[in-house]
Amino acid sequence: MAKLEWTQNALTDLKRLDNLVIRRIVKKISWFADNFKNITPELLSKEIKGFLKFRVGDWRVLYTLEDDTIVIQFVDHRSKIYKRIK
């Protein structure tokens, strides 16, 4: 199991969501951390290079890796998240 950390941006992003969506995203992040060694990370490119992503339905979680820790950076809808980071 990989360690997880949340940035203030990611926590703020979660607070804006519906409780059902929050539970779904947190459950997927927990699963992701437990199974991280078996997952191939999806790297982003261009202006958002340096971030990695995974999907939770229409939601995207952008994260970075720092040593053995997954740092959740942003959580948002797929139609908005990439515009926010640019």
C-alpha positions as CSV (number, residue, x, y, z in Angstrom):
1,M,0.0,0.0,0.0
2,A,1.3,3.4,-1.0
3,K,1.0,6.3,1.4
4,L,-1.4,9.1,0.5
5,E,-1.3,12.8,1.1
6,W,-3.8,15.4,0.1
7,T,-3.0,19.0,-0.8
8,Q,-5.2,21.8,0.4
9,N,-6.4,22.3,-3.2
10,A,-7.6,18.7,-3.4
11,L,-9.4,18.9,-0.1
12,T,-11.1,22.1,-1.2
13,D,-12.1,20.5,-4.5
14,L,-13.7,17.6,-2.6
15,K,-15.7,19.9,-0.3
16,R,-17.4,21.4,-3.3
17,L,-18.8,18.0,-4.4
18,D,-21.9,16.1,-3.5
19,N,-21.5,13.6,-0.7
20,L,-22.2,10.6,-2.9
21,V,-19.5,11.7,-5.4
22,I,-17.1,12.3,-2.5
23,R,-17.5,8.8,-1.2
24,R,-17.1,7.3,-4.6
25,I,-13.9,9.3,-5.3
26,V,-12.4,8.5,-1.8
27,K,-13.2,4.8,-2.2
28,K,-11.4,4.7,-5.6
29,I,-8.4,6.6,-4.2
30,S,-8.2,4.1,-1.4
31,W,-8.3,1.2,-3.8
32,F,-5.8,3.0,-6.0
33,A,-3.3,3.3,-3.1
34,D,-3.8,-0.3,-2.1
35,N,-3.2,-1.5,-5.7
36,F,-0.7,1.0,-6.8
37,K,2.1,-1.5,-7.5
38,N,0.0,-3.2,-10.1
39,I,-1.1,0.0,-11.9
40,T,0.6,1.7,-14.8
41,P,0.5,5.5,-14.1
42,E,-1.0,7.7,-16.8
43,L,1.4,10.6,-17.4
44,L,0.1,14.0,-18.6
45,S,1.9,16.1,-21.1
46,K,2.3,19.6,-22.5
47,E,1.3,22.4,-20.0
48,I,0.4,19.9,-17.3
49,K,3.5,17.8,-17.6
50,G,4.6,16.4,-14.2
51,F,1.1,15.3,-13.1
52,L,-0.4,11.9,-13.4
53,K,-4.1,11.1,-13.5
54,F,-6.7,8.5,-12.9
55,R,-10.4,8.4,-13.6
56,V,-13.4,8.0,-11.4
57,G,-16.2,8.0,-13.9
58,D,-16.4,11.6,-15.2
59,W,-14.1,12.8,-12.5
60,R,-10.3,13.1,-12.7
61,V,-7.8,12.9,-9.9
62,L,-4.5,14.5,-10.6
63,Y,-1.6,13.5,-8.5
64,T,2.2,13.5,-8.2
65,L,4.6,10.9,-6.8
66,E,7.0,12.0,-4.1
67,D,9.2,9.1,-3.0
68,D,6.7,6.4,-1.9
69,T,3.8,8.8,-1.4
70,I,0.9,9.6,-3.8
71,V,0.1,13.3,-3.4
72,I,-3.4,14.1,-4.5
73,Q,-3.2,17.5,-6.1
74,F,-6.6,18.2,-7.7
75,V,-10.0,16.6,-8.1
76,D,-12.5,17.9,-10.6
77,H,-14.8,17.1,-13.5
78,R,-13.1,16.0,-16.7
79,S,-14.5,19.0,-18.5
80,K,-12.9,21.5,-16.1
81,I,-9.7,20.0,-14.5
82,Y,-7.3,20.4,-17.4
83,K,-8.3,24.0,-18.0
84,R,-7.7,24.8,-14.3
85,I,-4.1,23.6,-14.4
86,K,-3.0,25.5,-17.5
